[in-house]
Amino acid sequence: MSDLLTIEDLHLRYPARGLRHGPEILKGVSLSIAPGETLGLVGESGSGKTTLGRAVLGLASPTSGNITYKGENITHASKKRRRALAREMQVVFQDPYTSLNPALQISDILAEPLVAQGMKAAEARQRVGGLLDRVGLPANAAERYPREFSGGQRQRVAIARAVALQPRLIVCDEPVSALDLSTQAVVLDLLIDLQRSAGVSYLFITHDLSVVRHVSHRVAVMYRGELVETGPVADVTNTPSHDYTRKLLLAAPTADPDRQRERRQARRALQTAQ
Ligand SMILES: Nc1ncnc2c1ncn2[C@@H]1O[C@H](COP(=O)(O)OP(=O)(O)OP(=O)(O)O)[C@@H](O)[C@H]1O
């Protein structure tokens, strides 16, 4: 099956004050995502993961390279084309406390993307009950405001908003990082269920390897603006080929004291070898 999204040799510098360009943030990134696939994008803070997601969504402008969606080069798509693409590409952000407009009822938050794509307001409102049901929220949530919900429930609303237009691709940028562990698992399972029923693809950005293991088919490891390793999750996490991936795995938290000891020894060995 041909890929849904392909990124080839993408470079990006943000404009900087006083200079024509700031430092290079993406340094020749190439990857692909198939229909119905989840690609986990991991890497330490500042490595460029969010920037890559923003470039895919047209929120950051690459300096060179190509982003191809369903065979169309969208690297520098016009605003008009981007508005149309919003039907197919959506985003779920990290912070469920700031990503929903506090002044709007949930029904308006969920109807908004449908109306923006030309649906009549009355018809959009009729869809709200079905969307709430898909993410496991009761129908009476429609008349309530974001402040009346927990973080996990708000993230369900954000996911309902993202799936309202039946997109083919959702960029999930640390969607569970702000949630406690048990709520994380519930929200991740919801995303997996939606993928199974709707065939949506995810570019799943996270610094958390246990989250990646839970949701991804493949994983790409980003280090200082470059992808240093890409492969099936089991291969990358069991037999990492790059030193940085090994470090990332060794830094992942574990409650098991034996594993903590093993990891301390492995970290020392890695440092000595360098
Ligand atoms: N709008 C912007 N203008 C200028 N520089 C930016 C902008 N957004 C991000 N950067 C810089 O780009 C680099 C990569 O940031 P980015 O947010 O993509 O990394 P990240 O891997 O997603 O990090 P985190 O996990 O902390 O979110 C950082 O040095 C950051 O300061």
The ligand as a Tripos MOL2 file, in Angstrom:
@<TRIPOS>MOLECULE
LIG
   31    33     1     0     0
SMALL
NO_CHARGES

@<TRIPOS>ATOM
      1 N1          8.5550   29.3680   16.9140 N.pl3     1 LIG1
      2 C1          9.8500   29.1710   17.1680 C.ar      1 LIG1
      3 N2         10.7820   30.1070   16.8740 N.ar      1 LIG1
      4 C2         12.0940   29.8960   17.1060 C.ar      1 LIG1
      5 N3         12.6080   28.7560   17.6350 N.ar      1 LIG1
      6 C3         11.7440   27.7860   17.9590 C.ar      1 LIG1
      7 C4         10.3230   27.9290   17.7440 C.ar      1 LIG1
      8 N4          9.7140   26.7820   18.1430 N.ar      1 LIG1
      9 C5         10.7040   25.9700   18.6000 C.ar      1 LIG1
     10 N5         11.9070   26.5550   18.4790 N.ar      1 LIG1
     11 C6         13.1980   25.9620   18.8320 C.3       1 LIG1
     12 O1         13.3440   24.7860   18.0710 O.3       1 LIG1
     13 C7         14.0010   23.7720   18.8370 C.3       1 LIG1
     14 C8         13.1920   22.4990   18.7770 C.3       1 LIG1
     15 O2         11.9680   22.7170   19.4730 O.3       1 LIG1
     16 P1         10.7750   21.6640   19.4180 P.3       1 LIG1
     17 O3          9.6600   22.2220   20.2390 O.co2     1 LIG1
     18 O4         10.4920   21.3010   18.0090 O.co2     1 LIG1
     19 O5         11.4570   20.4250   20.1550 O.3       1 LIG1
     20 P2         10.7850   19.1650   20.8480 P.3       1 LIG1
     21 O6         11.6460   18.0060   20.5320 O.co2     1 LIG1
     22 O7          9.3450   19.0690   20.4480 O.co2     1 LIG1
     23 O8         10.9090   19.5540   22.3770 O.3       1 LIG1
     24 P3          9.8710   19.3010   23.5890 P.3       1 LIG1
     25 O9          9.8330   17.8130   23.7810 O.co2     1 LIG1
     26 O10        10.4890   20.0270   24.7240 O.co2     1 LIG1
     27 O11         8.5410   19.8750   23.1580 O.co2     1 LIG1
     28 C9         14.1830   24.3320   20.2250 C.3       1 LIG1
     29 O12        15.5290   24.7870   20.3440 O.3       1 LIG1
     30 C10        13.2350   25.5050   20.2770 C.3       1 LIG1
     31 O13        13.7170   26.5180   21.1100 O.3       1 LIG1
@<TRIPOS>BOND
     1     1     2 1
     2     2     3 ar
     3     2     7 ar
     4     3     4 ar
     5     4     5 ar
     6     5     6 ar
     7     6     7 ar
     8     6    10 ar
     9     7     8 ar
    10     8     9 ar
    11     9    10 ar
    12    10    11 1
    13    11    12 1
    14    11    30 1
    15    12    13 1
    16    13    14 1
    17    13    28 1
    18    14    15 1
    19    15    16 1
    20    16    17 2
    21    16    18 1
    22    16    19 1
    23    19    20 1
    24    20    21 2
    25    20    22 1
    26    20    23 1
    27    23    24 1
    28    24    25 2
    29    24    26 1
    30    24    27 1
    31    28    29 1
    32    28    30 1
    33    30    31 1
@<TRIPOS>SUBSTRUCTURE
     1 LIG1         1 GROUP 0 **** ****
